[in-house]
């Protein structure tokens, strides 16, 4: 399986992906799910992928090939991120259709992408491109997108990620989100790739590769675990813990505020 996420904040973009590809319990491989397309000073794109590996690889090959052959449209010719997302969706559906006509079995060739980037003179944007070729962008309240095993790493994103958060803090939050997913789902695993892109820099950004035994990744995981334990210890005590509450008295119903 897969877990990839992208964050769009005022300072720029943060992208994070695992590298485990699982085609059964006895066929686990490592493939990068983060692909960059950069023309320094002009445009920067990055693609995160989840789904059928054959489809993903064919889409990446087509994106690069169209630029090299000057076929229109291509990533260098599109005038906006939305045009680029339309173009990506078209290629994805074409590749899936081609694979399906060649396959006589029941193979699922669907792939989902997160496409993010910036074109000179425009704001950074990102889209989730579905297998059908349509797409959505992130919401104003939650400026992030996830694909793959999203449920384990979503709670911290919901609580922390806002437009005004710093680029580095968003990156640490992305790594904690990934760490939580890896701990809870064996189909998601290292190496982990992280990319920090500064708004308007129009370069390749800062890309970091974390292996399974990376000291920084291990320290981050340990600190997060310690912080959770400290937070748990600091939670309010029940009445009987603090005031020798009489167990024979009527139990008090505790209601939790929404959004907690």
C-alpha positions in Angstrom: 0.0 0.0 0.0 1.0 3.6 0.1 0.9 6.8 2.1 1.7 10.2 0.5 0.7 13.7 1.7 1.1 17.2 0.4 0.8 20.4 2.4 0.2 23.9 0.9 1.0 26.7 3.4 1.8 30.4 3.0 5.6 29.7 3.0 5.4 27.0 0.4 4.8 23.3 -0.1 5.7 20.2 1.9 5.5 16.7 0.3 6.1 13.4 1.9 5.9 9.8 0.7 6.8 6.3 1.7 8.5 3.9 -0.7 7.0 0.5 -0.1 5.3 -1.3 -2.9 3.3 -4.4 -1.8 2.1 -6.9 -4.3 1.5 -9.6 -1.8 3.1 -10.8 1.5 6.0 -12.3 -0.4 6.6 -9.5 -2.9 7.5 -6.3 -1.1 9.7 -3.9 -3.1 10.9 -0.3 -2.8 10.0 2.3 -5.4 10.1 6.1 -5.1 6.6 7.6 -5.2 7.8 11.2 -5.4 8.7 12.6 -8.9 9.9 16.1 -9.6 9.9 18.1 -12.8 11.8 21.4 -12.5 12.7 24.2 -14.8 14.7 26.6 -12.5 13.3 30.1 -12.4 10.3 29.1 -14.5 8.3 26.2 -13.0 8.4 23.5 -10.4 6.1 20.4 -10.3 6.1 17.3 -8.1 4.0 14.2 -8.4 3.1 11.8 -5.6 1.6 8.5 -6.7 -0.6 5.7 -5.2 -2.0 2.7 -7.0 -0.9 0.4 -9.8 2.9 0.7 -10.3 2.7 -0.1 -14.0 0.3 2.8 -14.5 2.4 5.2 -12.4 5.6 4.4 -14.3 3.9 4.7 -17.7 2.5 8.1 -16.7 5.9 9.4 -15.5 7.5 8.2 -18.7 4.8 9.9 -20.8 5.2 13.2 -18.9 8.9 13.2 -19.5 8.6 12.0 -23.1 6.1 14.6 -24.2 8.5 17.4 -23.0 11.5 15.8 -24.8 9.5 15.3 -28.0 7.9 18.8 -27.8 4.4 17.2 -28.0 1.6 19.5 -27.0 0.4 19.8 -24.4 3.3 19.1 -22.0 4.4 20.2 -18.6 6.5 23.0 -20.1 3.7 24.3 -22.3 0.8 24.5 -19.9 -0.2 28.0 -18.7 -1.5 27.1 -15.2 -1.5 24.4 -12.6 -5.1 23.6 -13.5 -4.1 23.0 -17.1 -1.3 20.7 -15.9 -3.8 18.8 -13.7 -6.1 18.4 -16.7 -3.2 17.1 -18.8 -2.1 14.7 -16.1 -5.6 13.3 -15.7 -5.9 12.8 -19.5 -2.6 10.8 -19.6 -3.6 8.7 -16.6 -6.9 7.6 -18.0 -5.3 6.9 -21.4 -2.6 4.7 -19.7 -5.2 2.8 -17.7 -7.3 2.2 -20.8 -4.3 0.9 -22.7 -3.3 -1.5 -19.9 -6.9 -2.8 -19.5 -7.1 -3.7 -23.2 -3.9 -5.7 -22.9 -4.9 -7.5 -19.7 -7.3 -10.5 -19.9 -7.5 -10.9 -16.1 -9.0 -8.7 -13.3 -6.0 -6.5 -12.6 -6.8 -3.1 -11.2 -4.8 -0.5 -13.1 -6.1 2.5 -11.3 -3.7 5.1 -9.9 -4.3 8.3 -7.8 -1.9 11.2 -7.8 -1.2 14.4 -5.8 0.1 17.0 -8.2 1.7 20.1 -6.7 3.8 22.9 -7.9 4.2 26.5 -9.0 4.5 28.4 -12.3 6.3 31.7 -12.3 4.0 34.6 -11.5 1.3 32.3 -10.0 0.6 31.0 -6.5 1.6 27.4 -5.5 -1.2 25.0 -6.0 -1.9 21.3 -5.5 -4.5 18.9 -6.7 -5.6 15.3 -6.1 -6.1 13.6 -9.5 -8.4 10.6 -9.3 -8.2 7.5 -11.6 -11.1 8.9 -13.6 -9.0 12.0 -14.5 -11.0 14.5 -12.5 -9.4 16.3 -9.5 -9.9 18.4 -6.4 -7.8 20.9 -4.5 -7.3 21.2 -0.8 -9.8 23.0 1.4 -9.1 26.4 3.1 -9.6 24.9 6.6 -7.3 21.9 6.0 -4.6 22.8 3.4 -3.4 19.3 2.8 -4.1 16.3 0.6 -3.5 12.6 1.3 -3.5 9.5 -0.8 -3.2 5.8 0.2 -3.5 4.8 3.9 -4.7 8.2 5.1 -6.5 7.5 8.4 -3.6 6.9 10.7 -1.7 10.1 9.9 -4.7 12.5 9.5 -5.4 13.4 13.2 -2.2 15.4 13.7 -2.7 17.2 10.3 -6.2 18.2 11.3 -4.9 19.7 14.6 -1.7 21.4 13.4 -1.7 22.3 9.8 -2.9 25.8 9.0 -1.9 28.2 6.3 0.3 30.3 8.7 2.4 27.4 10.1 6.1 27.6 9.2 7.5 25.4 6.5 9.8 23.5 8.9 7.1 22.9 11.4 4.8 21.6 8.6 7.6 19.3 7.5 8.0 17.8 11.0 4.3 17.4 11.2 4.4 15.5 7.9 7.1 13.2 9.3 5.1 12.5 12.4 2.0 11.8 10.3 4.1 9.3 8.2 5.6 7.8 11.4 2.1 7.2 12.8 1.1 5.5 9.6 4.1 3.3 9.4 3.7 2.1 13.0 0.0 1.3 12.4 0.2 -0.3 8.9 2.9 -2.7 7.8 2.1 -2.1 4.1 3.5 1.4 4.5 7.2 1.6 5.1 10.6 3.4 4.7 12.6 4.8 3.0 10.6 8.0 3.5 11.1 11.0 1.1 10.4 14.6 2.2 10.5 17.7 0.1 10.3 21.3 1.3 9.7 23.9 -1.4 10.0 27.6 -0.6 7.3 29.7 -2.2 8.5 31.6 -5.3 11.9 29.9 -5.3 11.2 28.0 -8.5 13.9 25.5 -7.8 14.1 21.8 -6.9 13.6 22.6 -3.2 15.2 20.7 -0.3 14.7 17.0 -0.7 15.6 14.6 2.2 15.7 10.8 2.1 15.2 8.9 5.4 16.2 5.3 5.6 14.8 2.9 8.2 17.7 3.5 10.6 18.1 7.2 10.0 19.2 8.9 13.3 17.0 12.0 12.7 13.9 10.0 11.9 14.5 7.7 14.9 15.0 10.7 17.2 11.8 12.4 15.9 9.8 9.2 16.5 11.2 8.8 20.1 10.5 12.5 20.9 7.0 12.2 19.6 6.3 9.1 21.7 7.7 10.8 24.8 5.6 13.9 24.1 2.4 11.8 23.8 3.2 10.1 27.1 3.8 13.4 28.8 0.6 14.8 27.4 -1.3 11.8 28.6 0.1 12.2 32.1 -0.9 15.9 32.1 -4.6 15.2 31.3 -7.2 16.2 33.9 -7.8 13.6 36.6 -11.1 12.0 37.4 -12.9 13.2 40.5 -12.2 10.0 42.4 -8.5 10.4 41.7 -8.3 14.0 43.0 -11.0 14.2 45.7 -11.3 10.7 47.0 -14.6 10.5 45.1 -17.1 8.1 46.8 -17.6 5.2 44.4 -21.2 4.8 45.7 -22.3 8.3 44.5 -24.0 8.7 41.2 -21.7 8.7 38.2 -21.2 12.0 36.4 -21.7 12.0 32.6 -18.8 13.7 30.9 -19.4 15.2 27.5 -16.6 16.1 25.1 -16.7 19.3 23.0 -17.0 18.8 19.3 -13.7 19.0 17.3 -11.6 17.8 20.2 
